[in-house]
Amino acid sequence: MQLWFSERETDNINVKWKVEQTLYSKKSQYQQIDIVEFTDFGRALILDGIIQTTVYDEFIYHEMIAHIPLCIHPNPKKVLVIGGGDGGTVREVLKHESVEKVDLVEIDKEVVDAARKYLPELAGCLEDPRVTVQNVDGFKFVQEKTSYYDVVIIDSSDPIGPAVGLFAKSFYKSVHKILKEDGLFVAQTESPLFNKELITDVYTGIKEIFPVQYLYTAGVPTYSIGPWTFTLGSKRYTKEKARTLNKKIGLKYFNEDVQKGAFLLPQYIKELL
């Protein structure tokens, strides 16, 4: 008997994935957590029925959410990652030599524990002495400090359940406050085909708070039909001043050309902004 996992994109679109086996399944305090093995994309983390990452293509998303902002900042030392309990974003952040401290704030400890056991390619980096994992609410966490971080990365799940507050304008105001005077942040902001209103609202809110704002894209096969977006807000630095990375740090997707090309938007996305 074949087992298939079906993920709902819209009311009219489902995408199916062939499953080899289920490795982990648990209902936490916040959400349903599953780790399965897909036939083609390998192990995958699924939260409340939505795929968060697969070992086959996770490098695209994690390199793009981490290296774009970290290259725009000239000297990132303290980095906050909100969400991203699988550890993939933290792994990429640690590739920057200037980084001295990474705080991972993931509300659901069960996600981190499951990733440590079943997704070591991503979560193994959480043992690095520069990393501190805190299982608290990210929305509340950003209200506790002022002018502390150089870069904040919001690696949230979809805007349902525990991640809803991470897409609100009030949250971005708190992020602005927790950043240093030259800090910047980035957030994953969903599909420009299926989440048009969300992208428009988020970009408008960030534009009212940060003097510099950008939206950039990447194609992440796991996530959606079409491109995926990231929205960046900066207090000072612009994409034109981005640093180049040492090619020896082990990247599979990101490079200098991608750094520039990611900001070139098709007309239908420009119109959303």
Secondary structure as UniProt FT lines:
FT   STRAND          3..10
FT   TURN            11..12
FT   STRAND          13..27
FT   STRAND          32..38
FT   TURN            39..41
FT   STRAND          42..47
FT   TURN            48..49
FT   STRAND          50..54
FT   TURN            55..57
FT   HELIX           58..72
FT   STRAND          78..83
FT   TURN            85..86
FT   HELIX           88..93
FT   TURN            94..95
FT   TURN            97..98
FT   STRAND          101..105
FT   HELIX           109..118
FT   HELIX           120..123
FT   HELIX           124..127
FT   TURN            129..130
FT   STRAND          131..134
FT   HELIX           138..141
FT   TURN            142..143
FT   STRAND          149..155
FT   HELIX           161..167
FT   HELIX           169..178
FT   STRAND          179..188
FT   TURN            192..194
FT   HELIX           196..209
FT   STRAND          212..218
FT   TURN            221..223
FT   STRAND          228..234
FT   HELIX           239..241
FT   HELIX           247..249
FT   HELIX           256..261
FT   TURN            262..263
FT   HELIX           267..272
//
